[in-house]
Amino acid sequence: MTRPPHDGPGGRARHALAAAGLTPDEETVYELLVDSSPATAARVASLGAAAGLRPEVLPGLLATLEAKGLVTRSADEPPRYAAVAPEVALDVLLVTAERQLAQARERAAELERAYQRRVTEEAPPVVVEVVTGHRAVQQRQAQIQRGASHQLRVFSKPPYFDPPGSVVAQHELLARGVTVRMIYERAFVDRIGALRQIETMIEAGQQARVLPSLPMKLYLMDDRFALLLLRHQPDDPDADAALIVHPSGLLQALSRLFEGLWQRALPLGLRPSAPGSTSPSRTRQPGHDDERLIALLLAGLTDEAIARQLGISHRTAERRIADLTSRLGAHTRFQAGVQAAFRHPPATD
């Protein structure tokens, strides 16, 4: 399949009409006709060449768009094609898609009720599932992340199965208004680029805290399911294993464990960007630099790790820590971080 070489406003991919049943190539041709109707097939092919459309696929695409009611064809010779008004044509497709989605949700609810009846009738009821194999574990982890409807709670520690996919999933949840609370293990914050990644997630709405260590890798989806990683061996993917915990006393215990560690964890006092500001300009602001330094001090990172995260030399990091300690009248670097946090508390989670 071909793709236009550009994105829409704000970097958003243009192929947003998949929900209406259009392929990327169909959407491209329809968009060309919206801009250039009426046009012959030769004219559409000429316009489509810049978008990477192959001439041999165009007749089939035009026929499909006509069948879907998005394009009309004149009786001229050669025929000319014109886009039907999107408000009319696309609305019909979207209403159909919405009806099909509603039917799918109803069917999913029926299957869930049947599943729950089977689970409750079992003796004893299913409390945990054991999932084995890297691919199966990664798939269930993605389902747990994307399936949250109210809240996702996570212990973030190695291994990291699919970092880009996890970031995308959390952005989708936050955009839907789902609460995302993350406790990071200090070792993660120590990784190169981690501070910027955490700042980006906090800007998106994530609530983030840090602890020196975490007892396990854990995902809690609402109060419905949890995923607990049991084993991970990079050299033997088949040996990976995880537990899927169903509603039970065990799930409640894992929830209480998270809440207890959440209370003990230190908030990462990184404020979101002001509206209209950009990340590079923020990093040059002295006040923001102090916030980042304080967050890293509270996280317990070494001077070398702080220098890496801030993109400065070890000597510069030592000088800034000494300056902060002096300004606050503190005797140790940790005391300086604590005093600064109390004087300039982070935004409420």
NORZI-V6532 format. One record per run of one state. SS is the DSSP state (h for helix, s for strand, l for the rest). FROM is the first residue (numbers start at 1). LEN is the number of residues. Records with the same first field share a line. If there is no record, write none. Layout:
SS = FROM-LEN + FROM-LEN
This chain:
l = 1-8 + 12-5 + 21-3 + 37-2 + 50-5 + 68-3 + 74-6 + 84-2 + 122-6 + 133-1 + 147-4 + 157-6 + 176-3 + 190-4 + 205-2 + 212-6 + 222-3 + 232-5 + 240-1 + 246-3 + 265-1 + 268-11 + 284-2 + 300-3 + 311-3 + 329-4 + 344-6
h = 9-3 + 17-4 + 24-13 + 41-9 + 55-13 + 86-36 + 134-13 + 163-13 + 186-4 + 194-11 + 237-3 + 249-16 + 279-5 + 286-14 + 303-8 + 314-15 + 333-11
s = 39-2 + 71-3 + 80-4 + 128-5 + 151-6 + 179-7 + 207-5 + 218-4 + 225-7 + 241-5 + 266-2
